[in-house]
Amino acid sequence: MKISKRQLRRIIKEEKRRLNEQRGPDIASTMKLSSENAAAVEKAKSLIEEQLNSLYHNQMLENSDLIAILEQMIKDVNSGFVGEPT
C-alpha cells in the first residue's frame, strides 16, 4: 500500500498531537513562568531525564529505582535540603 506525502504528513501531525495530549501540559505552562524561566525549567527537566535514562541504560536500574530516586529528591525539596529552606 502506498501513501502520499500529504497523507504521511497528516499521519505524523495526528500522531504528534496524540502524543502531546497523552503527555499533558509542560511544566513551564503549568507554573506560568516567564519565557526565560520556562526555557531554564525545560533545560533542567531535559538534563534530569538524560541522567535518568543514563542510569537506566548504563547502570541497569529499573523504573522503580528511578521513581525512588525522584521521590527522595522530592522529599529533599520538601525538607529544605534543596531549594528554598523550610
N, C-alpha and C positions, 0 to 999 in steps of 0.2 A: 504494500500500500504506500503510495506516495502522498506526501503532504507538501503544500506550497509554503513558501517563505512567510507569507501572510498568516497562514494557519499556525505555523511554528511560533511566530512572534506572539500570536494571540494565546496559544497554549502556555508559553513561557510567562506572559504577563499575568494570566489567570493563576498560574502556579505560584508566582511571587506574591500575588495578592493573598492567596490562601495561606501561604507560609507566614506572611506578616500578620494575618488575623490570628493564627494559632499562637504566634509569639507574644501577642499583646502589645500594649504601648511601651515605648522605650522609657528608660529611667528618667532621662532628661525632660521629656514632656510631662511625665507624671509629677516631677518635682518642680516644674515651672521655672527652670533655670534660664539665665541669660545664654545667648548663643555661645559665648566664650566659655562659660562654666559648663554648658552642655557638652561642648567638644572635649573638655577635660574629663568629664564624667565618662563619656563614651570611650575615651582613650584608656582610662583606668580600668573600665569594665573589660575591654578587649585584652589588656595585659593580664588581668586576673584569669580570664578564660584561657589565654595562651598557657599560663602556668599550670592551670588545672589539667588542660589537655596534655601537657608535658608529663605531669605526674601520672596521668592515666596511661599514656603510651610508653614512657621510658621507665617509670618506676612500678608499673603494673598494678597501680591502685585501682580499686573498684569504685563505682559511682557512690556507693555507701560511704567509702573512705573520704571521697571528695566532699560529700554532704557534711560529714562530721567536721572536716576542716572548716568549711564555711560556717557551720553552726558555732564552732569555737570562736571564729572571728567575730560573729555577731555578739556572742557573749562578751568578748573583749571590748567591743564598742560600747555595749550597754553598761559595762563596768567602769568605763572611763580609761581603760588602758590604751585605747586607740581613739583618736578624735577628741571631741570636747570632754574634758574631765567632768565626772559626775560628783 
